[in-house]
Amino acid sequence: MDDVVGVIGLGAMGAPMAANLERAGHRVAGYDVRGHGNAGSVEEVAERATRAVIVVVRTRTQVEEVVSRLRRPGLDVVVMSTIDPTTMERLGSDLATRGLNAVDAPISGGVAGAVAGTLTIMASGDPAAIGRCRPLFEAVGSDLFVIGDRVGLGQAVKLANQLMLAAHMVACREAVRLAGAYGLTPEQVLPVIERSTGASWVAANWRTVEGWWREGGSGGSLGIIHKDLRTLLDDTGERGVPLPLTALSFQALLEAWR
């Protein structure tokens, strides 16, 4: 296989994803603002890529900056970062005016999923572009859901997932606190919950999630979830969508490192 895939953003998620692409037989032209990778700029990545550039940076501002610098017609630009659906739609239109194809493909599964190549991918956009990118998705993930043919829909599903994750995190933390007040440990309580109606991914992986709470700070896993909730609240606020539980979860996560 002689194709070259561009990867922009070689952090905790992007670096193992690039490694999995290479293991699947794709050559990677990678760039990261911190100097990692074998390319010296976003523009060099676009020049070397033969069919697709994957964007997996952290924030909306970073996505916008990267996308603004991609100007080589014919490339599929795969945004795997989590941003708001409205911005994703706008970026898709901007790319189309320059002859590039936007694929909206946010991911779930965390660093562990990126390393193992078991990410869940929520793709939307032109079906032909998604079809061209399917081998890339198969190299980094185990579950691909094609949401629709309009960019932004994948981001909406990802933010819905983040809403649920955050609410479960807050609820599980309070459940553990409640159990502790009666002298019970998480090991005594959570296995029971996992076989009951309160079951959730958070309860099943509480030790991992508990580590996020202890880690705190805006730079860790908790910070990413908090960033996504802020994105969700900002975008849905403009649409007049009431999300009181999301707002409460946002404040509870914010309290974790303030």
Helices and strands as residue ranges (DSSP letters): E 4-8, H 14-23, E 27-31, H 42-48, E 52-55, H 60-68, E 76-79, H 85-97, E 101-104, E 107-108, H 110-116, E 119-125, H 127-140, E 141-148, H 153-181, H 186-194, H 201-204, H 206-215, H 221-238, H 244-255
